[in-house]
Amino acid sequence: MSLLTPADLDGWRLPNRVVLAPTTRARVPGGVPGDLQAAYYAQRAGAGLIVAEGTWVSERAVGFSNVPGVYTEAQVAGWRRVTDVVHALGGRIVLQLWHTGAVSHPDFLGGRPAGPSAVNPGERVHTAAGQRLTLTPRELSVAEIRATVEDYGTAAENARRAGFDGVEIAANGVYLLAQFLHPRLNQRTDDYGGSAANRRRLLSEVVAAAAAHGRVGVRLSPWWTGGLFTVDEPLRAEYDELVAGLAVDYLHLRGPDAGPDFAAFARYRRLFDGPLIVNNGFDRETGNAVIEAGIADAVSYARHFVANPDLVTRFALGLPTAPADPSTYYGGGGAAGYVEQAAAMAAVSQ
């Protein structure tokens, strides 16, 4: 097996194992996807699977400028344009569902953000006025937690209506579901805090709410480093229990920042009884190697796909990949660095 061989993700047939990772590009002013997003994902429809950028499940989830949502009819219609184009080109696409929780700012919400507990996460927030420091959030009430679960269920239903083939739950990084998983951020003493099982409860309820409307994957980052969100070995052991108990259509793991660590991914391959997608630092050679070793079923790419929308073709032809330009990652509403890259066939003809 290699990156270019077909994959079966729990009965879901993919033509190759090269996945577009969910990548925030901040190109959606007003939160409604348009023709620019249709063009962006159409260029990358050769991926075995597209995981579309993190998308707000409700107005209460917002915490980053120029990011789309999936909670209004206009947003559903905008995303329908994207999925129709991707499907017309033979692609498969799921939507990542996102909630920033405590890592938001009053600039977005008009009031203090809410999280699992009143603990300042100590992060920076990208707002229209520039980067802002997080504040100490208020603690979510149980009623608000239940409303949040409903938001995820509604978002999954809207994603289905928008034509997506499934959804991915973002439980990675520094955002709401990861906040509930972390004992430094979650200091609750009710059914959603205290024990590891209780801290996993929100994620379990969110997965169940989303699964009522179709396929569901989960993205986790058990090797996250930085500030309060750093995952140490005792917490990683809790992730072992979480992964072993997950009943989802696939698991998407963000690996250590030091580069592809096959042993780290193999740890969770042994625990998760389902398709595994791995991410962070892979190129063509290491991507092929992790699949040939039987550690992963597919590999997701972010920076490579940003600069090379025809990444699968480049891998197939053995062509070099262009480097990404970080100055264009979060580009407001412009096409530069978004849909203007040169095609692989131009390199072949030279």
Sequence and secondary structure as in RCSB ss.txt:
>XXXX:A:sequence
MSLLTPADLDGWRLPNRVVLAPTTRARVPGGVPGDLQAAYYAQRAGAGLIVAEGTWVSERAVGFSNVPGVYTEAQ
VAGWRRVTDVVHALGGRIVLQLWHTGAVSHPDFLGGRPAGPSAVNPGERVHTAAGQRLTLTPRELSVAEIRATVE
DYGTAAENARRAGFDGVEIAANGVYLLAQFLHPRLNQRTDDYGGSAANRRRLLSEVVAAAAAHGRVGVRLSPWWT
GGLFTVDEPLRAEYDELVAGLAVDYLHLRGPDAGPDFAAFARYRRLFDGPLIVNNGFDRETGNAVIEAGIADAVS
YARHFVANPDLVTRFALGLPTAPADPSTYYGGGGAAGYVEQAAAMAAVSQ
>XXXX:A:secstr
  TTS EEETTEEES SEEE        GGG   HHHHHHHHHTTTSSEEEEEEEESSGGG  STT  BSSSHHH
HHHHHHHHHHHHHTT  EEEEEE  TTS  HHHHSS  EESSS     EEEETTEEEE    EE  HHHHHHHHH
HHHHHHHHHHHTT S EEEE  TTSHHHHHH TTT    STTSSSHHHHTHHHHHHHHHHHTTS EEEEE TT  
SGGG   HHHHHHHHHHHHH  SSEEEEE  TTS  HHHHHHHHTT  S EEEESS  HHHHHHHHHTTS SEEE
ESHHHHH TTHHHHHHHT       GGGSS TT  TTTT    HHHHHH 
